[in-house]
Amino acid sequence: MVKQNPNEASVRVAMLEDADAIARIYNHYVTKTVVTFEEEAISSSEIRQRIQKVQSSLIWYVAELIRSEEHTS
């Protein structure tokens, strides 16, 4: 059996359903650091709107951890 690295990730195009997770991750940096230009947390509906707005001309990517059966138990 091949052991999979528990930190492996795949990159894919973002979907509107990703907005909640994106907002949670992004808002950590908004509220705890100075690395964004945002001053207040962003709602998941705002993230959905941003994804929709750029998808006609740009690609919004997300990275997702790959969890094997061995690492999820």
C-alpha positions in Angstrom: 0.0 0.0 0.0 1.3 3.5 -0.9 1.2 5.9 2.0 -0.2 9.3 1.1 1.3 12.5 2.6 -1.4 13.8 5.0 -0.6 17.3 3.8 -1.2 16.7 0.1 -3.6 19.2 -1.5 -5.3 19.5 -4.8 -6.0 22.8 -6.6 -9.4 23.4 -8.3 -11.6 26.2 -9.5 -13.6 27.7 -6.7 -17.4 27.1 -6.6 -20.0 29.3 -4.9 -20.4 26.5 -2.3 -16.8 27.3 -1.2 -17.7 30.8 0.0 -18.3 29.8 3.7 -14.9 28.1 4.0 -13.1 30.9 2.1 -14.7 33.5 4.3 -13.6 31.7 7.5 -10.0 31.4 6.3 -9.8 34.9 4.8 -11.4 36.5 7.9 -8.7 35.1 10.1 -6.2 37.2 8.2 -8.5 40.2 8.1 -9.1 40.3 11.8 -5.7 39.0 13.1 -3.1 40.4 10.7 -2.3 43.4 8.6 -1.8 41.4 5.3 -5.1 42.4 3.7 -6.6 45.8 2.9 -9.9 44.8 4.5 -10.7 46.4 7.9 -13.7 44.3 8.8 -14.6 40.6 8.4 -16.3 39.7 5.1 -19.5 37.7 4.9 -19.8 34.5 2.9 -22.4 36.2 0.7 -19.8 38.9 -0.1 -17.3 36.2 -1.0 -19.9 34.5 -3.2 -20.5 37.9 -5.0 -16.7 38.3 -5.5 -16.4 34.8 -7.0 -19.3 35.5 -9.3 -17.9 38.9 -10.4 -14.5 37.6 -11.4 -15.4 34.2 -12.9 -16.4 35.7 -16.2 -12.9 36.8 -16.9 -10.6 35.3 -14.3 -10.2 32.0 -12.4 -10.5 31.9 -8.7 -8.7 28.8 -7.3 -8.9 27.0 -4.0 -6.7 24.4 -2.5 -8.2 21.4 -0.8 -6.4 18.9 1.5 -6.6 15.4 0.2 -7.5 13.1 3.0 -6.9 9.4 2.6 -8.9 6.8 4.6 -5.7 6.0 6.6 -5.4 9.7 7.8 -9.0 10.3 8.6 -9.4 7.7 11.3 
